[in-house]
Amino acid sequence: MTDAVQETNRHTIAVLVDNESGVLARVIGLFSGRGYNIESLTVAEVDAAHNLSRITIVTSGTKMIIEQIKNQLRRLVPVHKVHDLTIDGPHVSRELALIKVASTGDKRVEALRIADIFRARAIDSTNESFVFEVVGATDKVDAFIRLMEPLGLVDVSRTGVVAIARGAQPL
């Protein structure tokens, strides 16, 4: 096999499914049963009239493994559509994180300065702490969190990646 076939890449996969009990468990079971890792997972109802939910999965694998994942997802009964946004064309992806930082004095001022650079919003504040909301690409969120660590990072809550294809076509 060539190096290109063996290369591991990160893929964002969007899956349109029936919004019913047990669907998420089946999708997760597909991954865990075959030893595939889910790096990010988001799920939400997107069409109440048609009872549909969208699952966005970020996973890594070789080209062959990603194709296996997509084919296995397509065979699940409640799955309507599977799109690999990474290879199907341009897409937009974002992640939201709430980051709690406890600091005083110069560290507090530095945390606010860095938050301003990252366009993070302070959505809660006490005399000893902030909760920042940062939205952006996963790399941006990761960088913000790394910079907050020496300034008193206390807690992090992340949504996971949400993504959508660019252009006028639906999933």
VOGU-3710 file (C-alpha; in Angstrom, 3 decimals, decimal comma):
1> mtdavqetnr> 0,000/0,000/0,000  1,147/3,518/-0,687  1,835/6,123/1,961  -1,191/8,148/0,790  -3,529/5,238/1,556  -1,985/4,768/5,017  -2,036/8,469/5,929  -4,410/9,261/8,800  -6,536/12,363/8,362  -9,250/14,072/10,377
11> htiavlvdne> -12,707/14,094/8,788  -15,947/15,872/9,660  -18,939/13,710/8,779  -22,535/15,001/8,798  -25,305/12,421/9,193  -29,035/13,075/8,829  -31,067/10,595/10,882  -34,569/10,004/12,231  -34,996/11,754/15,562  -35,937/8,693/17,581
21> sgvlarvigl> -34,800/6,815/20,636  -31,733/4,621/20,194  -30,383/6,173/16,972  -27,424/7,849/18,652  -26,605/4,623/20,502  -26,525/2,742/17,176  -24,214/5,308/15,598  -21,886/5,298/18,609  -22,025/1,496/18,708  -20,860/1,375/15,108
31> fsgrgynies> -17,738/3,322/16,119  -16,994/1,578/19,412  -17,696/-1,902/18,057  -15,016/-1,455/15,404  -12,492/0,430/17,524  -12,960/3,778/15,756  -12,490/6,906/17,845  -14,942/9,815/17,927  -13,026/13,057/18,495  -16,130/15,252/18,536
41> ltvaevdaah> -19,848/14,513/18,465  -22,792/16,906/18,286  -26,460/16,047/17,833  -29,557/18,195/17,511  -32,999/18,116/15,951  -32,918/20,114/12,709  -36,358/19,443/11,207  -39,238/18,935/13,650  -41,817/18,586/10,855  -39,974/15,595/9,385
51> nlsritivts> -38,604/14,387/12,747  -34,945/14,596/11,643  -31,756/15,167/13,608  -28,266/15,979/12,426  -25,239/14,243/13,891  -21,850/15,826/13,259  -18,932/13,486/13,919  -15,231/14,297/13,805  -13,044/11,234/13,497  -9,625/10,292/12,147
61> gtkmiieqik> -8,532/7,412/9,984  -6,947/6,296/6,789  -8,866/6,812/3,548  -9,978/3,174/3,706  -11,213/3,428/7,304  -13,137/6,652/6,614  -14,823/4,977/3,624  -15,720/1,988/5,833  -17,223/4,321/8,449  -19,325/6,164/5,858
71> nqlrrlvpvh> -20,520/2,925/4,240  -21,456/1,422/7,602  -23,298/4,604/8,604  -25,283/4,504/5,340  -26,425/0,946/6,145  -27,955/1,916/9,491  -31,750/1,919/9,196  -32,548/5,413/10,539  -29,798/7,127/8,479  -31,028/9,247/5,551
81> kvhdltidgp> -27,823/10,956/4,384  -24,086/10,768/5,077  -21,712/13,468/3,874  -17,979/13,725/4,471  -17,728/17,502/4,647  -13,946/17,270/4,585  -13,883/15,921/1,023  -17,318/16,887/-0,378  -16,314/20,522/-0,840  -15,897/23,714/1,141
91> hvsrelalik> -17,542/23,829/4,544  -17,709/25,986/7,639  -17,112/24,531/11,089  -17,193/26,064/14,545  -16,995/25,062/18,165  -18,151/26,884/21,267  -16,432/26,611/24,627  -17,101/28,033/28,059  -13,828/28,522/29,931  -13,647/29,356/33,635
101> vastgdkrve> -10,515/31,192/34,806  -9,846/32,088/38,430  -7,236/34,799/38,871  -6,492/38,152/40,442  -4,119/41,031/39,791  -1,906/40,924/36,713  -3,090/37,433/35,715  -6,672/38,675/35,688  -5,739/41,614/33,464  -3,771/39,310/31,146
111> alriadifra> -6,734/36,895/30,894  -8,972/39,804/29,824  -6,369/41,028/27,310  -6,046/37,579/25,712  -9,833/37,172/25,680  -10,085/40,451/23,760  -7,534/39,253/21,185  -9,518/36,018/20,680  -12,837/37,883/20,648  -13,953/35,813/23,612
121> raidstnesf> -16,766/37,278/25,687  -16,806/37,394/29,481  -20,293/36,034/30,170  -19,893/35,749/33,943  -17,630/37,576/36,330  -16,900/37,601/40,045  -14,070/39,248/41,966  -12,049/36,038/41,637  -13,119/34,503/38,324  -14,420/34,856/34,785
131> vfevvgatdk> -16,352/32,559/32,504  -15,369/33,238/28,914  -17,306/32,196/25,825  -15,103/31,567/22,809  -16,382/30,517/19,383  -14,291/29,482/16,413  -12,363/26,730/14,753  -11,174/23,957/17,056  -7,570/25,201/16,740  -8,627/28,645/17,977
141> vdafirlmep> -10,481/27,173/20,963  -7,502/24,920/21,774  -5,090/27,884/21,604  -7,277/30,004/23,893  -7,483/27,209/26,448  -3,691/26,692/26,362  -3,131/30,405/26,990  -5,557/30,385/29,937  -3,801/27,462/31,687  -1,029/29,524/33,340
151> lglvdvsrtg> -3,542/32,273/34,165  -5,761/30,107/36,384  -7,791/27,811/34,143  -10,363/26,061/36,343  -12,869/24,378/34,051  -13,762/23,890/30,384  -17,026/22,891/28,724  -17,051/22,405/24,938  -19,892/21,849/22,497  -17,969/19,820/19,966
161> vvaiargaqp> -17,720/20,715/16,301  -20,737/21,832/14,287  -20,262/22,075/10,541  -22,210/22,809/7,384  -21,349/22,748/3,697  -20,969/26,098/1,965  -23,318/26,999/-0,863  -27,017/26,624/-1,493  -27,326/22,810/-1,408  -28,793/21,081/1,669
171> l> -27,214/18,104/3,408
//
